[in-house]
Amino acid sequence: MTKIYAALAEDAQQGWVWSNFSPSHPRAVVKITNVQRGRSVHCEILQIDQNFIRRYNKAGTYKIKSAKDAVVMSAWYRHKLGYSTQETIQAMATGEANGYWGRFRACTDHPQVVVRVAAWLGFISVCLGVLGTILGVASLRPAA
């Protein structure tokens, strides 16, 4: 059983979720899936530790009793996954997605619109660059 907690004000617009999930390296990109609803997001994952719990519990929020059973995420990610604050869930799938596609998806799932727009503009630019290269090479071929 895992309990969903609201992010602190300073984390509300950040592209990360706090969890007990132990990735292979700090600030790994993960795919979090709501198993019951089939929704998923990509984001950075940060490890909940005692310092975080102390700071979180001082902020006038619901108290985290155990890092083992807690996930702290902003309203943006809760909405995308279909969770609510203080909801206790049976299962949440979390897996690393540190490849280029996972990192791109973390940008397109980010709470800040500037990050989402920049990711899509970068993707479109790469596609146009590839198309331009193909057309440029094709124009060098002799006419038949």
N, C-alpha and C positions, 0 to 999 in steps of 0.2 A: 504494500500500500504506500502510495506517495501522496504528499499533500502539496498543493500549489499555493505559493505565496506571492503577493504583489511585490514588484521591484521597488526599491527606495527611489526617491525623487531624482537623485543624481544618476540613476541607471535607467530611468524611464524612456529615454530616447537613444539608448545604446544598443548595439547589435550583439548583445550577449545574454546568456541565461546562466544563472548560478545553479549548480547541481553537485551531487556526489559522484557523478560519472567520472571515471578516471581515464582521460584520453592518453594517447601515447606521448604527447608533448603539450606544454602549456598553451592555452589560447587556441586549441584545435577547433576546426570547423566541424560541426556535427549536424546530422539530420535527426530531428526529433519528430516522431510520428505519434499521433493520437490513434491508438490501435482501434478503439471503438468507432471513431468517426472517419478514419482513413485520411485525415488531414496531416500535412507535414510542413515543417519549416527548416531552413538551414540557418545556422547562426554559430557564433563562437560560444564555447562553453568555458566557464570559469569554475574552479573547484571551491566549494563551500568549505571553509576552515573555521577554527574557533574565533579568529579575529573578525571574520565576516559575521558570524553569529552574534558576537558581542556587540558589534556596531549596529547590526540589524535590530537586535532586541532593545537597544537604547533609543531607537527612532520613534517610539510610540506606536509600533505596529503589533500585529499578532506575533507572539513569541515563537521562535523556532526552538523546538525542544531537542531535535536530533537531526544532524546533517544527513544522516543515512536515508531519511524518509522525506526530504524537502527538495523542492525545486522552486527557485525564485525567478519569476519572469515578468516582463512589463505587460501592460494591457494589450499592446500590439501583438505580441506573440501568443498571449492567452486567447485573444480573439481569433487569430489565424488558425489556432489549433482547436478552438471550440471549448476551451476550459474557462472556468470562472475562479475568482479568488476564493481561497479556503476550500476548494473542492478536493476531495480525496478520491484518487483514481486507482484503479486496479493495475493497469499496465500502461507504460509509455515506452516506446522503442527509441533507443538512442544509439546511433552508430556514427563512427567517424566518416567524414566526407572531405578530406583535405586536398583532394585533387583540384584541378582548375575548374571543373564544372561545379563542384561543391562550393568553392570560393565565390564563383560567379553567382550561384544561387543564394549564398549568404548576403551578397550585395543586393540582389533583387528582392530579397525578403526583409531587408533592413528597415527599421522604423522611420528613418529620416529620408524624406523625398529626394534630397540632393544626392544621396548615395545611390538610390534606385535609378534616378535619371542618368547619373554619370555612368553607371554600369551598362545601361541600355545604349547610351551614346557610344561607349567604348566598343560594345558588341557590334553595333551597326557600322562603326568605323572600320573594324577588322573585316567585316563582310565586304564592305565597299573596296577596301584595299586589296583583298583577294580577287574580287571581280575585276578591278582595274588592272591587276597583274595579268590575269588570264586574257583579258582583251588586248593588253599591250603585247603579250607574247604572240597571240593569234594574229595581230596585225603585221608582225614581222615575217610571217610565212609568205612565200611567194604565191602569187595568184595562179590558179590552175588553168 
